[in-house]
Amino acid sequence: MRQAWRASIPLALGLPFVSAGCTAPRTAGAAVAPVPAPERAAAMRAIQVAADQVKRCYRSPRSAGAARTIATTLTVRYAPDGTLIGLPQVARQSGVTPELSAQAERMAEAAALAVLRCQPIRLPADLYENGWSEFQLTFSPGGAA
């Protein structure tokens, strides 16, 4: 079972909307204690730092109309040195219709390339000490995810 926090970081001036979340592993069967607010706030700041780094590397494919409503969420895992552990995986896409399937594939590729281009990512070391390594990043060229 995982605990997830989400943060949304919109980009200005027509750039993509990026939201990010991270998950921390929990011990199976263990009682779940509420996460203290300072730790939650620190995690949210780290999420914003990650999203800010990746959004600079994102290059949206040329798209118009309904294709701009496609949102792609990737699951990415990082080592403590900020390099990727494996390739980014598409967790989900929204806004995809049969007519937009080709554009959806291009959107997913652009999102994955942004993550690959931006490694190593720089995150606070204490984030890794607490078992954080997995993030979900959502990319949407239309500005809403």
VEXTOR-612356 format. One record per residue (C-alpha): residue in three letters; x, y, z. Coordinates in pm, whole numbers, plus 50000, padded with zeros to 5 digits. Layout:
// residues N
ALAXYZ
...
// end
This chain:
// residues 145
MET500005000050000
ARG501305034849922
GLN500605069050056
ALA500375095649787
TRP500455133349796
ARG499745154249492
ALA500705189249398
SER499885209149090
ILE502305233448937
PRO500875252048637
LEU503335266348389
ALA502865301448260
LEU502785315947910
GLY501225286947725
LEU503635260547845
PRO502275227447965
PHE500585222248297
VAL502645198648507
SER501405182648823
ALA503435159149029
GLY502895134749307
CYS505175111549495
THR504595079549682
ALA506275065249987
PRO506205028250058
ARG504475016450375
THR504914983850554
ALA502114959250477
GLY499774954650770
ALA501314983250967
ALA499125009051133
VAL499055041550940
ALA499905072351141
PRO499015106451001
VAL501935123650832
PRO502935154751027
ALA502255187650849
PRO505955198050835
GLU506875165650657
ARG503945169750419
ALA505005205550344
ALA508605194550281
ALA507415167350043
MET505215192149858
ARG508165216049816
ALA510295187349683
ILE507535177949439
GLN507445213549311
VAL511245213449272
ALA511025181349066
ALA508215194648846
ASP510035227648791
GLN513125209048670
VAL511255186148433
LYS508985212848285
ARG512025231448151
CYS512835200947939
TYR509315195247804
ARG508715202647436
SER505085198447348
PRO504405182747010
ARG502615205346768
SER498945200046828
ALA495755219146786
GLY492175217246899
ALA491095186647091
ALA494615171747097
ARG495595199047344
THR493225183447599
ILE495295151647625
ALA496965147947965
THR499715122048009
THR500745109348352
LEU504085091848382
THR505435071648672
VAL509145077748720
ARG511585063348972
TYR514795080349076
ALA517975068449245
PRO519465090249521
ASP521895105249266
GLY518905117849065
THR519255093948773
LEU516295074048652
ILE515745038448762
GLY514345023448444
LEU512355042148183
PRO509375064648253
GLN506125045048231
VAL502785058748112
ALA500465055148409
ARG497445069448229
GLN496235093847967
SER493025113647966
GLY491315131747683
VAL492125104247433
THR489555094947171
PRO489975071046877
GLU490585101346654
LEU493345113946884
SER495205081246943
ALA498155090846719
GLN498485124546895
ALA498235107247234
GLU501245085947147
ARG503235117047053
MET502205134047379
ALA503405103847579
GLU506725103547391
ALA507245140847453
ALA506575136547825
ALA508975107047853
LEU511675126047662
ALA511345155347903
VAL512025132348197
LEU514965116148018
ARG516475149847917
CYS516285163848268
GLN518185137448454
PRO519835138248690
ILE517105155448883
ARG518135173149201
LEU516055166049508
PRO516775169549879
ALA518775139950011
ASP516445135750309
LEU513675127250066
TYR515495095149976
GLU516335087350338
ASN512595084550401
GLY512115060350111
TRP510795084749851
SER511875076349499
GLU508765073949284
PHE506915103049130
GLN503965107248901
LEU504275136548664
THR501355148348452
PHE501895167948131
SER499105186447950
PRO499835211247670
GLY496345226147704
GLY497005238748053
ALA494705216648262
ALA495245181748390
// end
